[in-house]
């Protein structure tokens, strides 16, 4: 079996205009006080790959356009819808009022391990990802419907926020695309 690497012209990617019109995953990503422009750009790129509905940028999280963000987003900051909300609690409350089920991604009492997470048909979801050092603010957790935790088996107690986003978005994508 041959495994020739595909050329970029063979990938049949949709255009930015087609992306804007395409059906989106019923998932919103909330970045709560994420400092690193590279992390923000990476979340945009992952959100583009899985057609996430929207990214909410909260607190100190920078907004596009920005050259440092573009280095990792590679243009996804122009395709994925985004909204700036000063306070992540306000973002969570607004989304819950609109019918979203909101989970903070955090190591917390009674959190649901990502592998045990079961999504329901017809529901829309949002996930909150927190600051690189402090994580998701307790007040944001208090306003969420629950917490999702990624199980970890090594000596470290956390993952980079952009890696966390990739793992969580991929896992939820697999469930949401089959519902």
N, C-alpha and C positions, 0 to 999 in steps of 0.2 A: 504494500500500500504506500502510495506516494503522499508526502506531506509538504507540498510546495507552499511557501509563504505567499499569501495573497497580496497583490498590489493594492494600493489605496483606491484605485479606480475600479477594482473588482468587488469592493465591499458593499456597493449599492446603498450607501447612506442616504438618508433623506436630507433635503435642504432645510435651512433655517425656517423658511416660510412653511414648508410641509410640517415641520416639527411643531410650529405654533398652532397649526390646525388639527394635528393628530390627537387622538384620544390619549388622555393622561392617566397615570396610575392614581387612584384615589388616596394619595399620600402627600402630606405637607411635612417639610423638614423645617424645624425651628432651631436656629443657631443662637444660643444665649451667651453673649459676651465672649465670643471666640476671637482671640487676639490675632492669630497668624493669618496673614493674607494668603499664604500658600495653602493652609488648611481650608479656608473659605473657598478658594478656587477649586480645590480638589473635590469639595462637596458639590459645587456647581457641576463639575464634570461627571461625577457619579450620578447626580440627579438627572442630567441630560441622558446618560446611557440608559436609564430605566424609566424615563419620561415621568419623573416626579411632577406633580401638579404645580407646586410652588415652594419657594424657600422664604421663610420669614427671617430677616436679619434683625437681631435685637441687641439693645445696649451698645456696647463698644464695638460690636461686629461691624466691620467696614462694608460699604456698599460699592457696587460697580459704578462706573468703570474705574479700574485701577491697574497700572502696569504690572505690579507684583502679583496681583490676583490673577491677571490674565496669563501669567507664566504657567500656572497649573490648570486654570479653567479652559484655556485654549479656545475661547469663544463661547463656551457654554454659559457664561454670564450674560450673553446676549440672547440665548435661546430659552433658557429656563426662566419662567416668571418668578419675580421676587418682589418682596414688600419689606419696607423698613418699619419696625414698630419699636418705639423707645424702650418699652418695658415688656419682658417676656411673659410676665403674669397676665398682662393685658392681652397679649397675643393668644395665650392659652385659653383665657376666658372667652375671647371672641370666637375662637374656633369651636370651643365646646358649645357655645350658644348657637353656632351654625350646624351643629349635629356631629361634629368630629369627635372621635374617641382619641384622647391625647395621652401618650405615654412619655414619661421622662426616661432617658437611657442613663441609668445610674445604679450603683451598688447601694441598695437600701433594704431596710426590713421589709419582708413580704414581697420583694420583687419577683417577677416572673422570669425564669430563665428563658432566653431567646428560643432555645430549642423546644420549649414547652408552650410557646405562644401560639394560640389558635385564633385566627381572625374570623369575623362573621361576615357572611354574604350581605351585600347591600350597605355596609357601613363604610364611612370614610375615616381615615386615621391620620394622626399627626404624631411625630416624634420630636422630642426636645433633646438636643445635644449641647452640652455645657462647655464652659471655659476649660482650657487645657490644663490648668492647675487645680482649680476649685470645683470643677464639675458643674452640675446643674444646681442652681440655687434652691435651698430648702423651700422657700416660698413658692417657687415654680412647681416643685414636686407636690406641695400641698394642694395646688390647684389642678394638678393632673389627675387623670383617672387611674393611674397606676404607674409602676416602674418596670422597665425591661432591663435585664442584666445579661451581659455576655459572659458565659462561664469561662474562667481562665484557670489554667493548671500549672503555670510556671511560678517563678519567684516574684514577678512584677504584679502590681495590683491594678494596672490600668493600661489602656491602649491609646494611641494617638487618636484625636477626635475625628480626623478624616478616615482613618482605618475603621474606627467604630461606625462611622456613617456608612462606609462601604459594606460592612458586614450586615448591619441592620437593614439597610435599604434592599440589599440582595435577598435577605431572608424574607422580608415582607413582600417583596416583588414576587417571589416564587409562590407565596400563598395568594396574593391579590390577583394575579393573572389567571388563576384557576377558579376563582369564585364567580 
